[in-house]
């Protein structure tokens, strides 16, 4: 956390000195903890390829590198902008090779894959497919992701079979949507439900809702996903509600989105995240002050005077909402 804060708020030599101090603080710590922190510092700096090289060098020297540190590197690849980083772009465009490197590194150290291994690896394919949406390469990444998921569930590189978590299933459906194949994403989601013999995991459907609501702007198909979850008796996640509202704002307008919010709450007891409410308020503000007033009234009814989540009072608390209305009125009169 300290390294992340330093990287976010300091620049140039000050940042270099602070990160060097963090490395120095690793002295006397258990070696694996110190190495994990050093790799994280490199990832926070955007030096992901340097982190990979350091990890490979340490493993070659038979120094144990924590599995979680290797997964941090994989996640940093998907979180880092590769636009002006050709070295990292080459890594990010070869997710299969990165997966083999990570699994091979774990195997060389005799470390079983941590629980978040499967979703972290599958997200690499989704990130690559997203950058190449509309190109033939996107379909290749989807095919590679499907093969990787099968390899993980059957056992690969000497590891026992892994059971795909809901996060991993969500990531695989996300790869299909990133490759502009929501039809395949729907097939995968249905297979997970059928083969799992369990209730529908709502997280698995989040990429499909996002695709239809935000990217395709097809609210009818988006509604199909919501109905599927509703028929399965599964609670809608805040992320799903957020995307439904965003898609409705983009396709039909703020007024329809407010109607949709009330319908989702009445039928499913569902609520958006605080960020989703802020987005809805912003859309209303771009409409007129009456839309803002209506949105504020709806939020006040949904949460009541005591129901605002702790820590969000400055965003959607009564005073914050009153200020929203006053600002909208001032903007209208000005």
C-alpha positions as CSV (number, residue, x, y, z in Angstrom):
1,X,0.0,0.0,0.0
2,X,2.9,2.3,0.8
3,X,4.5,1.6,-2.5
4,X,1.3,2.3,-4.4
5,X,0.8,5.6,-2.6
6,X,4.3,6.7,-3.3
7,X,4.0,5.8,-7.0
8,X,0.7,7.8,-7.2
9,X,1.8,11.0,-5.4
10,X,5.5,11.4,-6.0
11,X,7.4,12.1,-9.2
12,X,11.0,11.9,-10.4
13,X,13.9,11.7,-7.9
14,X,11.5,11.9,-4.9
15,X,9.6,8.9,-6.0
16,X,12.9,7.0,-6.7
17,X,14.2,7.8,-3.3
18,X,10.9,6.8,-1.6
19,X,10.8,3.5,-3.4
20,X,14.5,2.9,-2.6
21,X,13.6,3.4,1.1
22,X,10.8,0.9,0.8
23,X,13.3,-1.6,-0.7
24,X,15.7,-0.9,2.1
25,X,12.9,-1.6,4.7
26,X,12.8,-5.1,3.3
27,X,16.2,-5.8,5.0
28,X,15.7,-8.2,7.8
29,X,12.3,-9.4,6.6
30,X,11.7,-13.0,5.4
31,X,13.2,-13.3,2.0
32,X,10.0,-14.3,0.2
33,X,8.2,-11.3,1.7
34,X,11.0,-9.0,0.7
35,X,11.0,-10.3,-2.9
36,X,7.3,-10.0,-3.2
37,X,7.4,-6.4,-2.1
38,X,10.2,-5.6,-4.5
39,X,8.3,-7.1,-7.4
40,X,5.2,-5.2,-6.4
41,X,7.2,-1.9,-6.4
42,X,8.3,-2.6,-10.0
43,X,4.7,-3.3,-11.0
44,X,3.5,-0.1,-9.4
45,X,6.2,1.7,-11.4
46,X,4.8,0.2,-14.6
47,X,8.0,-1.8,-15.0
48,X,6.2,-5.1,-15.5
49,X,8.7,-6.6,-17.8
50,X,11.5,-5.8,-15.3
51,X,9.5,-7.5,-12.7
52,X,9.2,-10.6,-14.9
53,X,12.9,-10.6,-15.6
54,X,13.7,-10.2,-11.9
55,X,11.4,-13.1,-11.0
56,X,12.9,-15.3,-13.6
57,X,16.4,-14.5,-12.4
58,X,15.5,-15.2,-8.8
59,X,13.9,-18.5,-9.7
60,X,16.9,-19.5,-11.7
61,X,19.0,-18.8,-8.6
62,X,16.7,-21.1,-6.6
63,X,15.3,-18.2,-4.6
64,X,11.7,-18.8,-3.7
65,X,9.3,-16.2,-5.1
66,X,5.8,-16.2,-3.6
67,X,3.1,-17.4,-6.0
68,X,1.0,-14.3,-5.1
69,X,3.8,-12.1,-6.4
70,X,3.7,-13.8,-9.7
71,X,0.0,-13.3,-9.9
72,X,0.5,-9.6,-9.1
73,X,2.7,-9.4,-12.2
74,X,0.0,-11.1,-14.4
75,X,-2.6,-8.7,-13.0
76,X,-0.3,-5.7,-13.6
77,X,-0.1,-6.7,-17.3
78,X,-3.8,-6.2,-17.7
79,X,-3.9,-3.0,-15.5
80,X,-1.0,-1.2,-17.2
81,X,-1.5,1.0,-20.4
82,X,0.7,-0.6,-23.1
83,X,0.2,2.2,-25.6
84,X,3.6,3.7,-25.3
85,X,5.3,0.6,-23.9
86,X,6.3,-1.7,-26.8
87,X,8.1,-4.1,-24.6
88,X,5.0,-4.7,-22.4
89,X,2.7,-4.6,-25.4
90,X,4.6,-7.6,-26.8
91,X,4.1,-9.5,-23.6
92,X,0.4,-8.5,-23.3
93,X,-0.2,-9.6,-26.9
94,X,1.1,-13.1,-26.0
95,X,-1.0,-14.2,-23.1
96,X,-0.4,-17.9,-23.8
97,X,3.3,-17.4,-23.4
98,X,2.8,-15.4,-20.2
99,X,0.6,-18.2,-18.8
100,X,3.2,-20.8,-19.6
101,X,5.9,-18.6,-17.9
102,X,3.8,-18.2,-14.8
103,X,2.8,-21.8,-14.4
104,X,6.3,-23.0,-15.3
105,X,7.7,-20.7,-12.6
106,X,5.3,-22.1,-10.0
107,X,6.1,-25.6,-11.0
108,X,9.9,-25.0,-10.8
109,X,9.5,-23.8,-7.2
110,X,7.1,-26.6,-6.3
111,X,4.4,-24.1,-5.4
112,X,0.8,-25.0,-6.0
113,X,-1.2,-22.4,-7.9
114,X,-2.9,-19.9,-5.6
115,X,-6.7,-19.8,-5.7
116,X,-6.8,-16.7,-8.0
117,X,-4.6,-18.3,-10.6
118,X,-7.3,-19.2,-13.1
119,X,-9.1,-15.8,-13.3
120,X,-5.7,-14.0,-13.4
121,X,-4.6,-16.1,-16.4
122,X,-7.9,-15.9,-18.2
123,X,-8.0,-12.1,-17.8
124,X,-4.8,-11.9,-19.8
125,X,-6.6,-13.3,-22.8
126,X,-9.6,-11.0,-22.3
127,X,-7.4,-8.0,-22.1
128,X,-5.6,-9.0,-25.3
129,X,-8.9,-9.7,-27.1
130,X,-10.3,-6.3,-26.0
131,X,-7.3,-4.5,-27.6
132,X,-7.8,-6.4,-30.8
133,X,-11.7,-6.3,-31.0
134,X,-12.8,-6.5,-34.6
135,X,-9.6,-8.2,-35.7
136,X,-8.9,-11.8,-36.5
137,X,-6.6,-11.9,-33.5
138,X,-9.5,-11.5,-31.1
139,X,-10.9,-14.9,-32.2
140,X,-7.5,-16.5,-31.7
141,X,-7.3,-15.2,-28.1
142,X,-10.8,-16.6,-27.4
143,X,-9.7,-20.0,-28.7
144,X,-6.5,-19.9,-26.7
145,X,-8.5,-19.0,-23.5
146,X,-10.9,-21.9,-24.0
147,X,-7.9,-24.3,-24.4
148,X,-6.3,-22.8,-21.3
149,X,-9.4,-23.2,-19.2
150,X,-9.7,-26.9,-20.3
151,X,-6.0,-27.4,-19.5
152,X,-6.5,-25.9,-16.0
153,X,-9.5,-28.0,-15.2
154,X,-7.9,-31.2,-16.5
155,X,-4.5,-30.6,-14.9
156,X,-1.5,-29.1,-16.6
157,X,2.3,-28.9,-16.2
158,X,2.2,-31.4,-13.3
159,X,-0.5,-29.6,-11.4
160,X,-3.7,-31.3,-10.3
161,X,-7.0,-30.2,-11.9
162,X,-8.3,-26.8,-10.8
163,X,-12.0,-26.0,-10.3
164,X,-12.9,-22.8,-12.0
165,X,-14.2,-20.3,-9.5
166,X,-17.0,-17.9,-10.3
167,X,-14.3,-15.3,-10.9
168,X,-12.6,-17.6,-13.5
169,X,-16.0,-18.3,-15.2
170,X,-16.7,-14.6,-15.3
171,X,-13.3,-14.0,-16.9
172,X,-13.9,-16.6,-19.6
173,X,-17.3,-15.2,-20.5
174,X,-15.6,-11.8,-20.5
175,X,-13.0,-13.1,-23.1
176,X,-15.8,-14.1,-25.4
177,X,-17.5,-10.7,-25.1
178,X,-14.2,-8.9,-25.6
179,X,-13.7,-10.9,-28.8
180,X,-17.1,-9.7,-29.9
181,X,-18.7,-13.2,-29.4
182,X,-21.4,-12.6,-26.9
183,X,-23.2,-15.7,-28.4
184,X,-20.3,-17.8,-27.2
185,X,-20.3,-16.0,-23.9
186,X,-24.0,-17.0,-23.4
187,X,-23.2,-20.6,-24.3
188,X,-20.4,-20.7,-21.8
189,X,-22.5,-19.2,-19.1
190,X,-25.3,-21.7,-19.7
191,X,-22.8,-24.6,-19.7
192,X,-21.4,-23.4,-16.3
193,X,-24.8,-23.5,-14.8
194,X,-25.7,-26.9,-16.4
195,X,-22.4,-28.6,-15.6
196,X,-22.1,-27.1,-12.2
197,X,-25.5,-28.3,-11.0
198,X,-25.8,-25.1,-8.9
199,X,-27.7,-21.8,-8.8
200,X,-26.7,-19.4,-11.6
201,X,-23.7,-17.4,-10.4
202,X,-24.7,-13.8,-11.2
203,X,-21.2,-12.6,-11.6
204,X,-20.8,-14.9,-14.6
205,X,-23.4,-12.8,-16.5
206,X,-21.8,-9.4,-15.7
207,X,-19.8,-9.3,-19.0
208,X,-22.8,-10.2,-21.1
209,X,-24.9,-7.5,-19.5
210,X,-22.1,-5.0,-20.0
211,X,-21.7,-6.1,-23.7
212,X,-25.3,-5.7,-24.6
213,X,-26.1,-2.6,-22.5
214,X,-22.9,-0.5,-23.1
215,X,-21.2,-1.8,-26.2
216,X,-24.0,-3.1,-28.4
217,X,-26.6,-0.7,-26.9
218,X,-29.1,-3.5,-27.3
219,X,-31.3,-3.2,-24.2
220,X,-33.6,-6.0,-25.4
221,X,-30.8,-8.5,-25.3
222,X,-29.6,-7.0,-22.0
223,X,-33.1,-7.5,-20.5
224,X,-32.9,-11.2,-21.6
225,X,-29.8,-11.6,-19.3
226,X,-31.7,-10.0,-16.4
227,X,-34.7,-12.2,-17.0
228,X,-32.5,-15.3,-17.0
229,X,-31.0,-14.3,-13.6
230,X,-34.5,-13.4,-12.3
231,X,-36.0,-16.7,-13.3
232,X,-33.1,-18.5,-11.6
233,X,-33.9,-16.7,-8.4
234,X,-30.5,-15.0,-8.3
235,X,-29.9,-11.6,-6.8
236,X,-28.6,-9.0,-9.3
237,X,-25.1,-7.7,-8.4
238,X,-24.6,-3.9,-8.1
239,X,-22.3,-4.2,-11.1
240,X,-25.1,-5.6,-13.2
241,X,-27.5,-2.9,-12.1
242,X,-24.9,-0.2,-12.9
243,X,-24.5,-1.4,-16.4
244,X,-28.3,-1.7,-17.0
245,X,-28.7,1.9,-15.8
246,X,-25.7,3.1,-17.9
247,X,-27.0,1.4,-21.0
248,X,-30.5,2.8,-20.5
249,X,-29.1,6.3,-20.1
250,X,-27.0,6.0,-23.2
251,X,-29.8,4.4,-25.3
252,X,-33.0,5.8,-24.0
253,X,-32.2,8.7,-21.6
254,X,-32.1,9.5,-17.9
255,X,-35.8,9.5,-17.4
256,X,-36.1,5.9,-18.6
257,X,-33.0,4.9,-16.5
258,X,-34.8,6.2,-13.4
259,X,-37.9,4.2,-14.2
260,X,-35.6,1.2,-14.7
261,X,-33.9,1.7,-11.3
262,X,-37.3,1.7,-9.6
263,X,-38.5,-1.4,-11.5
264,X,-35.3,-3.3,-10.6
265,X,-35.6,-2.4,-7.0
266,X,-39.3,-3.3,-6.9
267,X,-38.9,-6.7,-8.7
268,X,-35.5,-7.8,-7.5
269,X,-34.6,-5.7,-4.5
270,X,-31.6,-4.7,-6.5
271,X,-29.6,-1.5,-5.9
272,X,-26.7,0.0,-7.9
273,X,-23.3,0.8,-6.5
274,X,-22.6,4.3,-5.2
275,X,-20.5,4.9,-8.4
276,X,-23.6,3.8,-10.4
277,X,-25.8,6.3,-8.6
278,X,-23.2,9.1,-9.3
279,X,-23.2,8.2,-13.0
280,X,-27.0,8.4,-13.0
281,X,-27.0,11.7,-11.2
282,X,-24.5,13.1,-13.7
283,X,-26.7,12.0,-16.6
284,X,-29.6,13.7,-15.0
285,X,-27.6,16.9,-14.5
286,X,-26.8,16.9,-18.2
287,X,-30.6,16.9,-18.8
288,X,-32.2,19.5,-16.5
289,X,-32.7,20.4,-12.9
290,X,-36.0,18.6,-12.8
291,X,-34.3,15.3,-13.7
292,X,-31.8,15.9,-10.9
293,X,-34.6,16.6,-8.4
294,X,-36.5,13.4,-9.4
295,X,-33.3,11.3,-9.2
296,X,-32.6,12.7,-5.7
297,X,-36.1,11.9,-4.6
298,X,-35.8,8.3,-5.9
299,X,-32.5,7.8,-4.1
300,X,-33.9,9.2,-0.9
301,X,-36.8,6.8,-1.0
302,X,-34.6,3.8,-1.8
303,X,-32.3,4.4,1.1
304,X,-34.3,6.3,3.6
305,X,-32.9,8.7,6.1
306,X,-30.8,6.1,7.9
307,X,-30.0,3.6,5.0
308,X,-27.1,5.4,3.2
309,X,-24.1,3.1,3.4
310,X,-21.5,4.2,5.9
311,X,-18.7,6.2,4.4
312,X,-20.8,7.4,1.4
313,X,-22.7,10.2,3.2
314,X,-20.6,12.8,1.5
315,X,-21.7,11.4,-1.9
316,X,-25.4,10.3,-1.5
317,X,-26.2,11.5,2.0
318,X,-29.1,14.0,2.4
319,X,-26.9,17.0,2.5
320,X,-24.9,15.9,-0.6
321,X,-28.1,15.3,-2.5
322,X,-29.5,18.7,-1.5
323,X,-26.3,20.3,-2.8
324,X,-26.8,18.4,-6.1
325,X,-30.3,19.9,-6.5
326,X,-29.0,23.4,-5.6
327,X,-26.2,23.2,-8.1
328,X,-28.5,22.0,-10.8
329,X,-30.9,24.9,-10.1
330,X,-28.0,27.4,-10.1
331,X,-26.7,26.0,-13.4
332,X,-30.2,26.3,-14.9
333,X,-30.7,29.9,-13.8
334,X,-27.2,30.9,-14.8
